[in-house]
Amino acid sequence: MLIPHDTRIALDTVVDLMNTAPEGGRGDALGDVAALYAFVGSHEISGVGELGERDLRAVRDVRDRFADVFAAPDARTAAELINRLVAAAGTTPQLTDHDGYDWHVHYFAPGASVADHLAADCGMALAFIVVAGEQDRLRRCEAPDCGRAFVDLSRNRSRRYCDSRTCGNRLHVAAYRARRKEAAAG
């Protein structure tokens, strides 16, 4: 699946944002405004000014709406959720070439809030996945104690874990040990 660079960055941002949610005993990684600033900085989200509690609540709401898209049972439902999300953000597509990046499209309006910025750009990245007929690539980790979000960009759509080095290896090692224990007992 060929995905343009800016769409890939937006998909990575969606996943990282969703994975800040409290789940499985993990606290909310967007617990305060300082954490929101850190998220914005680490993802190099441009055009973000002063952030406050209102921005934090709005970004958490966008995060929840992205989670609904990942959980959508079919493309039609995902499309409806994405359409509402992107429309509410007031999209204004613009070509831009800032900060050393070649021409790419920003979907958020100039001066948009960080929540609208995320909803517009990341929502459009999700829209491209649905348009390509690839909605089933929006997944949650199958490790029983994980559930983190990821986009399966493998050729054969076979990825099952958010990270093969942590969740995948951990489950494979546990299965191996169980087989060895069973063989030793038998």
N, C-alpha and C positions, 0 to 999 in steps of 0.2 A: 504494500500500500504506500503510495507516494504522498507524503504530507509536507507542505511547505514549511520552511523554518519557523516563521512566526506562528503558524498554527500549532506546530509541535511545542513551542515555548508556552503557548496558551494552554495546551492540554496538560503539560507538566505542571503549570500553575494551578489548574483545576484540581488535579490529583493532590498536589501538596496542600492546597487549601482544604480540601475534603479531609485529608489526613491530619488536620489540626483538631478535628472534632473529638470531644471526649468519647471514648469507646473502650470497652473491655478493661475497665479499671484505669485507663489513661485519663489524665485531666485534660482540660481544654487548653491546647497550645496557643490559642488566641485568648488568653485569660485576661489581658488588659491592653491598654493602648500601646504600651511599650512593646508588647509582643506583636501587635499589628504593625508598628513601625519596623520591627525586625523582619517581619514577613515581606512587607513592601520593599525594604532594602535588599533582602536576599534574592528577591525576584526581579529587581531592577524595574519596578513599575514606575513609569515616567509620569510626570505632571501631577504628582501628589503633593498637596500642600500640608497645612496643619491638620492633624488628625485628632479626633476626640471620641468620647463615649458613643456618640450618635453614629460615627463611622464604624466603630467596633460592632455595634448592634446590627447595622446594615450589612456589614461584611459577613457576620455570622448567619444572617438571614439568607444571603446569596449562597453561602456554603451549604445550607440546608436545602436550598432549591436545586443546587447541583447534585446533591445526594439523591434527590427525588428523580432526577434525570437518569442517574446510574441505576436506580432501582426500577425504572419504567419497564413494564412487561413487554412492550413492543415499540416499534418505531413511531407509530402514530401518537402514542402517549408521550414518548420522549419529545417528538416534534412540538406537540401542544405546550409542554412544559418549557421548552427552549423558546418558543415564540413568545410566550408571556414574559419570560425572564428578559429577553432581549428588547422587547417592546417597552417594558417598564424602565429600562435603562436609557431610553431615548437615543438609540443608535444614530450615528452620523458618520458613515464611512468616509475616511480620508486617506489619501496616499501620503506617506511621510518617509523621510530618510534621516532620522536623528541619531545622535550618539554613536556614529560610526557604522550604523546598520544601513544596508542598501534599502531600496524602496520596498515598503510593505504597507499593509492596510491596518489602520486603527479604526475600530468601530465605535468608539466612545466619542461623545461630544467634547470639544475643548472645554476645560474647566470642570469636567464631570467629577463627581465624588469617586473615591476609590472603589466603593461598592458598585457604582454604575460602570466604572472602567472594567472591573472584573466581570460583571454580568455581561457586558457587551462583547468584549474581546474573547473571553473564555466561552461565553454562550455561543458565539459564532464558530469557534473551534469545534464545539460539540455538534453544532448544526452541520458542519462539513462531514463529520463522522456519520451522522444519520443520513445525510444526502447520499453518501457513498455506499449506503446499505451495510454499514459496519457497526451498527449500534451494539451488537453483541460483543464488541471489543471493550466496551465500558464495563469493567468488572470489579469485584471485591475478592480479596485474597481468600482462598479456600482453606487456609490453616484454621483449625477450630478456634484458636484463641487470638485471631488477628482481625480479619475483616477490613483491612486497609484497602483503599481504592487504588486502581491502576488502569492504564489503557494497554490492552494487549496488542502490541504492534508486531508480534511474531508472524512469520509468513503463514504458518498453518493454524494460527489462532489457538495454540495449545498451552499458552501460559496459564498457570493455575495459581501462582503465588505472587505476592507483591514484590518479593525479592527472593530469588532462587538461592542466594547465599545464606539467608537467615531462615525464613519460613520453610522454603523448599528443602534445604539441607537438614534442618531440624526434624522435619517429618520423615525424611528418608532415613536418617540415622535412627529415629525411634522405631520405624518399621523394621529396619535391619536388626536392631537389638531385640525386638519382640520375636522375630524369626529365630534368632540365635537362642534365645531363652526357651522357646518352644521346642527347638531341635534338641537342646540339652536335656530338657525335661522328658522328652519322648524317647 
